[in-house]
Amino acid sequence: MKKRVGILTSGGDCPGLNATIRGAAKALYQRFGDDVEIIGVQNGYAGLIHGDWRVMERHEFSGILTRGGTILGTKRTPFKMMKVVEEDNIDKVAAMKKTYKDAKLDCLLCLGGNGTHKTANLLSEEGLNIIGLPKTIDNDIYGTDVTFGFHTAVDIATEVIDRIHTTATSHRRVMVIELMGNKAGWLTLYSGIAGGADIILIPELPYNIENVIKAIQRRADDGKLFSILAVAEGAIDTAEAAMKKKERAAYRREKGIRTATDRIAAQIEQATGFETRVCVPGHMQRGGSPSAYDRVLATQFGTHAAKLVEADQYGVAVAMKNNIVTTNPLKEIAGKTKLVPETCDMLTVARRMGISLG
């Protein structure tokens, strides 16, 4: 009897998804030969809910190592809505279990971030054979040192900062670059250091705008007539840090604050008189071809997942720990976010370099 292995990609796209799919598929064919069928689930958990799947052919996994995005398509299906029956009257959990059974799956590989892993754990607890693979440019999945997609995003964000340097110096401007990272500041921290940012603001370290302004003024007093700020989209100031999430949202609405970077730029310009601009690279950070590092990492993760399938080891998520590919129990990592800790070596590096953290 052929082993039938399902694969889906859920949540935001990022470089390395196709490389991981390819790594898993090629390793499965290598291990099982003609005794394996790979079932592609379209558009993440939405496809699993609505029964949108098909048997894939071997040739579909060729030529995708360098492709960005995902050949399976993806969609955000929030975990908090998984047990909520909406107007369509669909019991999502029951529907996903039915699709798993209808497709005659022996297991399902779920490629995605924190939300994906929470739903993966839910399905595992419902008795399905699930393996999670950690994808996100935010690098915030608990239990793994690195996620595929992160290093490519760092490369892209670093190039943005590099290019902003030339226009900042030419026009003697303060440039505020908004980088992705709503809860975790890994991407902003790494690319900020790599790109030579003067100030780095991340969600884990609430900033004091007076400290930011002083750092810029200090540079100006030293004859440095431009400054570069790398700011995570989720950065908050010390006053907001004392508020709950809903209170913070209401506060920003009341004050007419659209984004943290817009507010920071306005405050800097008002306090210093220096021309200040905001740059938002947005979704460019997670687009395009994966870096060499991410191609290797994705292949490592995908082939390890194939090994787990052969061993019938389920209810786990693939991880990298101390340069060794291993696993974590899904129940132990689902719902946990890996934030930048106060003791992070890269924060120490930034401080030693004289980079202001606000």
C-alpha positions as CSV (number, residue, x, y, z in Angstrom):
1,M,0.0,0.0,0.0
2,K,1.3,3.4,-0.9
3,K,2.1,5.9,1.8
4,R,0.1,9.1,1.1
5,V,1.8,12.3,2.5
6,G,0.0,15.6,2.5
7,I,1.7,19.0,2.3
8,L,0.3,22.4,2.9
9,T,1.7,25.9,3.4
10,S,-0.2,28.3,5.6
11,G,0.0,32.0,6.7
12,G,2.2,34.6,5.0
13,D,4.5,33.5,2.2
14,C,8.2,33.7,2.5
15,P,11.3,32.6,0.6
16,G,12.2,28.9,1.2
17,L,8.7,27.4,1.1
18,N,9.2,25.8,-2.3
19,A,12.7,24.7,-1.4
20,T,11.3,22.9,1.7
21,I,8.5,21.3,-0.3
22,R,11.1,20.2,-2.8
23,G,13.4,18.8,-0.1
24,A,10.6,16.8,1.5
25,A,9.3,15.5,-1.8
26,K,12.6,14.4,-3.3
27,A,13.6,12.7,0.0
28,L,10.3,10.9,0.2
29,Y,10.7,9.7,-3.4
30,Q,14.3,8.6,-2.6
31,R,13.1,6.7,0.5
32,F,9.9,5.2,-0.8
33,G,10.3,5.2,-4.6
34,D,6.9,4.5,-6.3
35,D,5.4,3.5,-2.9
36,V,4.6,7.1,-2.0
37,E,2.1,9.7,-3.2
38,I,2.3,13.3,-2.3
39,I,-0.9,15.2,-1.9
40,G,-0.8,18.9,-2.3
41,V,-3.4,20.8,-0.2
42,Q,-4.2,24.2,-1.8
43,N,-4.2,27.5,0.1
44,G,-3.2,26.2,3.5
45,Y,-5.8,25.2,6.1
46,A,-8.5,26.8,3.9
47,G,-7.9,24.0,1.4
48,L,-8.0,21.4,4.1
49,I,-11.3,22.8,5.3
50,H,-12.9,22.9,1.8
51,G,-11.4,19.7,0.4
52,D,-9.1,21.4,-2.1
53,W,-6.4,18.9,-2.7
54,R,-4.8,16.8,-5.5
55,V,-2.2,14.1,-6.1
56,M,1.0,15.8,-7.3
57,E,3.4,14.6,-10.0
58,R,7.2,14.2,-9.5
59,H,8.0,16.8,-12.1
60,E,6.2,19.5,-10.1
61,F,9.0,19.4,-7.6
62,S,11.7,20.1,-10.1
63,G,12.9,23.7,-10.8
64,I,11.3,25.2,-7.7
65,L,14.4,25.4,-5.4
66,T,15.0,29.0,-6.3
67,R,11.3,30.1,-6.6
68,G,9.9,32.4,-4.0
69,G,6.3,32.1,-2.7
70,T,4.7,28.7,-2.7
71,I,3.4,26.4,-5.5
72,L,0.6,25.3,-3.2
73,G,-0.7,28.7,-2.5
74,T,-1.3,30.0,1.0
75,K,-4.0,31.8,3.0
76,R,-4.3,33.1,6.5
77,T,-6.9,31.1,8.5
78,P,-6.6,32.5,12.1
79,F,-6.3,29.8,14.8
80,K,-8.7,31.7,17.0
81,M,-11.4,31.1,14.4
82,M,-10.7,27.3,14.0
83,K,-13.3,26.3,16.6
84,V,-15.8,29.1,15.7
85,V,-18.7,28.1,13.4
86,E,-19.3,31.2,11.2
87,E,-22.1,32.1,8.8
88,D,-21.1,29.3,6.4
89,N,-22.0,26.8,9.2
90,I,-18.8,24.9,8.6
91,D,-17.3,23.1,11.6
92,K,-13.7,23.7,10.5
93,V,-12.0,21.1,12.7
94,A,-14.5,18.4,11.6
95,A,-14.1,19.5,7.9
96,M,-10.3,19.3,8.2
97,K,-10.5,15.8,9.7
98,K,-12.9,14.7,6.9
99,T,-10.6,16.0,4.2
100,Y,-7.6,14.2,5.8
101,K,-9.7,11.0,5.8
102,D,-11.1,11.5,2.2
103,A,-7.6,12.1,0.9
104,K,-6.5,8.9,2.6
105,L,-3.5,10.7,4.2
106,D,-1.1,8.8,6.3
107,C,0.3,12.1,7.6
108,L,0.3,15.9,6.9
109,L,3.3,18.2,6.7
110,C,2.3,21.8,7.8
111,L,4.7,24.5,6.7
112,G,4.1,27.8,8.5
113,G,4.6,30.1,11.4
114,N,3.2,30.4,14.9
115,G,-0.5,30.3,13.9
116,T,0.2,27.4,11.6
117,H,1.8,25.5,14.4
118,K,-1.1,26.1,16.8
119,T,-3.5,24.6,14.3
120,A,-1.1,21.8,13.6
121,N,-1.0,21.0,17.3
122,L,-4.8,21.1,17.3
123,L,-5.0,18.6,14.5
124,S,-2.4,16.4,16.2
125,E,-4.5,16.4,19.4
126,E,-7.5,15.4,17.3
127,G,-5.6,12.2,16.3
128,L,-4.1,13.2,12.9
129,N,-0.4,12.4,12.1
130,I,1.1,15.9,11.8
131,I,4.6,17.3,11.3
132,G,5.3,21.0,11.5
133,L,8.0,22.9,9.6
134,P,9.1,26.3,10.9
135,K,8.7,29.1,8.4
136,T,8.7,32.9,9.1
137,I,10.8,35.9,8.3
138,D,10.3,37.0,11.9
139,N,12.4,34.1,13.3
140,D,10.0,33.9,16.3
141,I,9.0,30.3,16.4
142,Y,9.8,28.9,19.8
143,G,12.3,26.0,20.1
144,T,14.3,26.5,17.0
145,D,17.4,28.7,16.6
146,V,16.4,29.7,13.1
147,T,13.4,29.5,10.7
148,F,13.6,29.3,6.9
149,G,12.9,32.7,5.3
150,F,14.6,34.7,8.0
151,H,18.0,35.0,6.5
152,T,16.7,36.0,3.1
153,A,14.6,38.7,4.7
154,V,17.6,39.9,6.6
155,D,19.5,40.1,3.3
156,I,16.7,42.1,1.7
157,A,16.2,44.5,4.6
158,T,20.0,45.0,4.8
159,E,20.0,46.0,1.1
160,V,17.2,48.5,1.8
161,I,19.3,50.1,4.6
162,D,22.3,50.1,2.4
163,R,20.5,52.0,-0.4
164,I,18.8,54.4,2.1
165,H,22.3,55.3,3.3
166,T,23.2,56.9,0.0
167,T,20.2,59.1,-0.2
168,A,20.4,60.0,3.5
169,T,23.9,61.2,3.2
170,S,23.2,63.0,-0.1
171,H,20.3,65.0,1.3
172,R,21.5,65.1,4.9
173,R,18.3,63.5,6.1
174,V,17.1,61.4,9.0
175,M,15.6,58.2,7.5
176,V,13.2,56.0,9.4
177,I,13.0,52.5,7.9
178,E,10.0,50.4,8.9
179,L,10.8,46.7,8.9
180,M,8.5,43.7,9.5
181,G,8.1,42.3,13.0
182,N,5.0,43.0,15.0
183,K,5.9,41.1,18.1
184,A,9.6,40.1,17.6
185,G,12.5,42.2,16.6
186,W,14.9,39.7,15.2
187,L,14.7,40.9,11.6
188,T,15.2,44.5,12.6
189,L,18.0,43.8,15.0
190,Y,20.0,41.7,12.6
191,S,19.5,43.8,9.5
192,G,20.0,47.0,11.5
193,I,23.4,45.8,12.6
194,A,24.3,44.4,9.1
195,G,23.2,47.7,7.4
196,G,24.9,50.0,9.8
197,A,21.8,51.6,11.3
198,D,22.5,54.2,14.0
199,I,19.3,53.5,16.0
200,I,17.4,50.2,16.2
201,L,14.0,50.0,17.8
202,I,12.3,46.7,18.5
203,P,9.1,45.6,20.2
204,E,10.8,43.9,23.1
205,L,12.6,47.1,24.2
206,P,10.1,50.0,24.5
207,Y,11.8,53.2,23.4
208,N,11.9,56.7,24.9
209,I,11.6,59.2,22.1
210,E,13.9,61.6,24.1
211,N,16.7,59.1,24.0
212,V,16.2,58.7,20.2
213,I,16.3,62.4,19.6
214,K,19.4,62.8,21.8
215,A,21.2,60.1,19.8
216,I,20.4,61.9,16.5
217,Q,21.4,65.3,18.0
218,R,24.6,63.8,19.3
219,R,25.5,62.5,15.8
220,A,24.8,66.0,14.4
221,D,27.0,67.6,17.0
222,D,29.8,65.2,15.9
223,G,29.4,66.4,12.3
224,K,27.3,63.4,11.1
225,L,24.5,65.1,9.2
226,F,22.4,62.1,8.6
227,S,21.0,59.3,10.7
228,I,19.4,55.9,9.9
229,L,16.7,54.3,12.1
230,A,15.8,50.7,11.7
231,V,12.3,50.4,13.3
232,A,10.3,47.2,13.7
233,E,6.6,47.8,12.8
234,G,5.6,46.7,16.3
235,A,7.9,49.1,18.1
236,I,6.2,50.9,21.1
237,D,7.3,53.7,23.4
238,T,7.5,53.4,27.1
239,A,4.1,55.0,27.7
240,E,2.4,52.4,25.4
241,A,4.3,49.6,27.0
242,A,2.3,50.1,30.2
243,M,-1.0,49.7,28.3
244,K,-2.9,46.6,27.3
245,K,-3.2,45.8,23.6
246,K,-6.7,47.2,23.2
247,E,-5.9,50.3,25.2
248,R,-2.9,50.9,23.0
249,A,-5.0,50.6,19.9
250,A,-7.6,53.0,21.3
251,Y,-4.8,55.4,22.3
252,R,-3.3,55.4,18.8
253,R,-6.8,56.0,17.2
254,E,-7.4,58.9,19.6
255,K,-4.0,60.5,18.8
256,G,-4.3,59.8,15.1
257,I,-1.2,57.6,15.1
258,R,-1.2,55.5,11.9
259,T,2.1,53.8,12.4
260,A,5.0,53.9,14.9
261,T,7.4,55.1,12.2
262,D,5.2,58.0,11.1
263,R,5.0,59.2,14.7
264,I,8.7,58.8,15.3
265,A,9.6,60.7,12.2
266,A,7.2,63.6,13.1
267,Q,8.6,63.7,16.6
268,I,12.2,63.8,15.4
269,E,11.5,66.5,12.8
270,Q,9.7,68.7,15.3
271,A,12.3,68.4,18.0
272,T,15.4,68.8,15.8
273,G,14.3,70.5,12.7
274,F,16.1,67.9,10.6
275,E,14.3,66.7,7.5
276,T,13.0,63.3,8.2
277,R,11.5,60.7,5.9
278,V,9.9,57.2,6.3
279,C,10.7,54.3,4.1
280,V,8.5,51.2,4.2
281,P,9.8,48.2,2.1
282,G,6.8,46.2,3.2
283,H,6.2,42.9,1.5
284,M,9.4,43.1,-0.5
285,Q,11.1,41.7,2.6
286,R,9.4,38.4,2.1
287,G,9.4,38.2,-1.7
288,G,11.7,36.8,-4.3
289,S,14.2,33.9,-4.4
290,P,15.6,32.4,-1.2
291,S,19.2,33.0,-0.3
292,A,21.8,30.2,-0.5
293,Y,21.5,29.9,3.3
294,D,17.8,29.5,3.2
295,R,17.9,27.0,0.3
296,V,20.2,24.8,2.4
297,L,18.2,25.2,5.6
298,A,14.9,24.5,3.8
299,T,16.4,21.4,2.2
300,Q,17.7,20.2,5.6
301,F,14.2,20.7,7.2
302,G,12.4,19.1,4.3
303,T,14.6,16.0,4.1
304,H,14.4,15.6,7.9
305,A,10.6,15.7,7.7
306,A,10.8,12.8,5.2
307,K,12.9,10.9,7.7
308,L,10.2,11.5,10.3
309,V,7.6,10.1,7.9
310,E,9.6,7.0,7.4
311,A,10.0,6.5,11.1
312,D,6.2,7.3,11.7
313,Q,7.2,10.0,14.1
314,Y,4.4,12.5,14.4
315,G,3.1,15.3,16.6
316,V,6.4,17.1,16.3
317,A,7.9,20.2,14.6
318,V,11.2,20.2,12.9
319,A,13.8,22.5,14.5
320,M,17.5,23.6,14.3
321,K,19.3,23.6,17.7
322,N,23.0,24.3,17.9
323,N,23.4,23.5,14.2
324,I,21.7,20.1,14.5
325,V,18.3,19.4,12.9
326,T,16.0,17.9,15.4
327,T,12.4,18.1,16.6
328,N,10.2,19.5,19.3
329,P,6.8,18.1,20.5
330,L,4.2,20.3,18.9
331,K,2.4,20.6,22.2
332,E,5.5,22.2,23.8
333,I,6.1,24.9,21.2
334,A,2.6,25.7,19.8
335,G,1.4,29.1,20.9
336,K,4.8,30.2,22.2
337,T,6.7,33.1,20.6
338,K,10.5,33.4,20.6
339,L,11.2,37.0,21.5
340,V,14.5,38.8,21.6
341,P,15.7,38.3,25.2
342,E,17.3,41.0,27.3
343,T,20.4,38.8,27.3
344,C,20.6,38.4,23.5
345,D,24.2,38.6,22.3
346,M,23.2,40.8,19.3
347,L,21.8,43.4,21.7
348,T,25.2,43.4,23.4
349,V,26.9,43.8,20.0
350,A,24.7,46.7,19.1
351,R,25.4,48.5,22.4
352,R,29.2,47.9,22.0
353,M,28.9,49.5,18.6
354,G,27.3,52.6,20.1
355,I,23.9,51.9,18.4
356,S,21.1,53.5,20.3
357,L,18.2,51.1,21.2
358,G,16.0,53.9,22.4
